[in-house]
Amino acid sequence: MHTPEVQRHRLSGGNEMACVAAGDSAHPAVLLLHGFPSSARTFRDVIPRLAETAFVIAPDLPGFGASEVAPEVSFPAYGRAVLELLDRLDVGPRFIYLHDFGAPVGLYVAMQAPELVRGLIIQNANAHREGLGPQWAATQRFWAEPTPEHEAAATAHLTYEGTRDQYVAGLPGEVAARISPANWNEDWRVMNLPGQMQTQRALVGDYGRYVARFDAVRDYLARIRPPGLLLWGRHDAFFELAEIVDAGPAENGGARVRCRALPAGDPRDPRGRSHRRVRAAPCEMSRHAGTGPAQCHVLRDTRGRRNCRHSFNTLP
């Protein structure tokens, strides 16, 4: 099954979950979890390549893409739905790709069965409080005081313009011009189906409960130390490189972060741009993924300017 196949599974909760599966099930499994406001469609260009050497599973989370709204809207509930899907597909050891809203889902999956996690692939998947910068002020007010006024401010991005901005806001014009409006038009169509907008508002609120579990995530990373690959795209409005390269030695003799430049066009350069609402968390991962330092590949263009596409991998 190297050709991507769209499957639909009726879960025990009664809702149907759609997923794309591709590759030989005998190969290592890679679970791809998308973020807001998209679906498994996010991975349409990488699934065929990954399927050459991996068994790829890319679900539409409940209330996204072709998946129905779930009876319970929370990240732990979505994690349980994904675990049920993996059981249906008889998936054992797996690599888990974490991104945006996929992060609390994927970390739930990882923490429920840590012995099955072969590694984490992290792209703009926040799991540390330092990742909640000033851009999160309105959302944090809503978490602290869930009034209608605070909810309106925290969910102000749930508009057509806000959906489009997930793809093009802050990009140079020549880059934005290469991104098809079909992406955000399809996202916006799905968001306006019955029950979908309520799902999005509920997830904004539930993300605060995920933040409250950051200490548990930190304990999991410190105890299990899963291998990690961290990457993100250029022009990210919610990530600051200084958070990583200036981290210095971690407390209690933890790992350092080491940085070296690679030429532009390096085959390890992750193609595409990152999501725009949640930043990556390589500080915490580099501290807990292993005993050695983390290695940061900073790509530079032919004129020596920093190109903010990066990948991190822990050293043995």
Secondary structure as UniProt FT lines:
FT   STRAND          5..10
FT   TURN            12..13
FT   STRAND          16..22
FT   TURN            25..26
FT   STRAND          29..32
FT   TURN            36..37
FT   HELIX           40..43
FT   TURN            44..46
FT   HELIX           47..50
FT   TURN            51..53
FT   STRAND          55..59
FT   TURN            62..63
FT   TURN            65..66
FT   HELIX           75..88
FT   TURN            89..90
FT   STRAND          94..98
FT   TURN            100..101
FT   HELIX           102..112
FT   HELIX           114..116
FT   STRAND          117..122
FT   HELIX           129..131
FT   HELIX           134..136
FT   HELIX           137..144
FT   HELIX           148..154
FT   TURN            155..157
FT   HELIX           160..168
FT   TURN            169..170
FT   HELIX           173..176
FT   TURN            177..178
FT   HELIX           182..191
FT   TURN            194..195
FT   HELIX           196..211
FT   TURN            212..213
FT   HELIX           214..224
FT   STRAND          228..232
FT   HELIX           242..245
FT   HELIX           251..253
FT   STRAND          257..263
FT   TURN            264..265
FT   TURN            267..268
FT   HELIX           282..288
FT   STRAND          294..300
FT   TURN            302..303
FT   STRAND          306..314
//
